[in-house]
Amino acid sequence: MIIHYHIYEKNIKRDKDNVFAMVSKCTQDALQKMKVIDNDGWKNVENFTHDFFVDKNNPRVIVWLEVIEDE
């Protein structure tokens, strides 16, 4: 599985790496707790993408999961 993140910040004050670290940790923990994914280890999550945008009126995070079929 690949987890894709679109992160919309209200401004550019926070460092991207700090924002992504918190977003990814909280999101993956929530996905496990809700039983959407079994685990967020290397065997379950192959990779991530993360893109940053600014939207001062509507900061948000959009996450989607790309399932990789076994070959």
Legacy VTK file of the C-alpha trace (Angstrom):
# vtk DataFile Version 3.0
C-alpha trace
ASCII
DATASET POLYDATA
POINTS 71 float
0.000 0.000 0.000
1.072 3.564 -0.676
-0.341 6.331 1.510
-0.783 9.655 -0.279
-1.028 12.927 1.651
-2.102 16.360 0.423
-1.418 18.792 3.247
-2.959 22.263 3.097
-1.422 24.681 5.595
-2.850 28.123 6.369
0.598 29.669 5.815
4.238 28.692 5.340
5.409 29.235 8.924
5.770 25.576 9.956
8.552 23.364 8.595
7.242 20.797 6.127
9.128 17.934 7.764
7.606 18.703 11.174
4.117 18.932 9.699
4.458 15.686 7.764
5.918 13.819 10.761
2.891 14.656 12.901
0.342 14.098 10.129
1.744 10.722 9.111
2.119 9.442 12.686
-1.411 10.418 13.713
-2.980 9.226 10.461
-1.311 5.828 10.483
-2.121 5.268 14.144
-5.763 6.163 13.421
-5.880 3.831 10.403
-4.642 0.988 12.608
-7.050 1.788 15.433
-9.993 1.848 12.998
-8.742 -1.456 11.502
-8.334 0.021 8.025
-4.757 -1.290 7.990
-3.313 -4.126 10.069
0.022 -2.456 10.682
2.057 0.502 9.435
5.322 -1.413 9.188
7.433 -2.042 6.116
5.447 -5.123 5.086
2.152 -3.211 5.018
3.070 0.302 3.885
5.398 0.285 0.899
5.786 4.051 0.562
4.302 7.523 1.005
3.796 10.609 -1.073
3.265 14.020 0.427
2.507 17.314 -1.256
2.074 20.676 0.429
-0.226 23.567 -0.442
-1.354 26.789 1.205
-5.047 27.488 1.797
-5.445 30.123 4.494
-9.232 29.735 4.546
-9.424 25.951 4.677
-6.308 24.203 6.061
-6.767 20.447 5.896
-5.208 17.097 5.156
-6.459 14.771 2.439
-5.286 11.164 2.634
-5.900 8.327 0.257
-4.654 4.760 0.144
-3.347 3.082 -2.977
-3.527 -0.679 -2.697
-0.704 -2.550 -4.432
-1.824 -5.952 -5.638
0.508 -8.873 -5.018
2.289 -9.918 -8.176
LINES 1 72
71 0 1 2 3 4 5 6 7 8 9 10 11 12 13 14 15 16 17 18 19 20 21 22 23 24 25 26 27 28 29 30 31 32 33 34 35 36 37 38 39 40 41 42 43 44 45 46 47 48 49 50 51 52 53 54 55 56 57 58 59 60 61 62 63 64 65 66 67 68 69 70
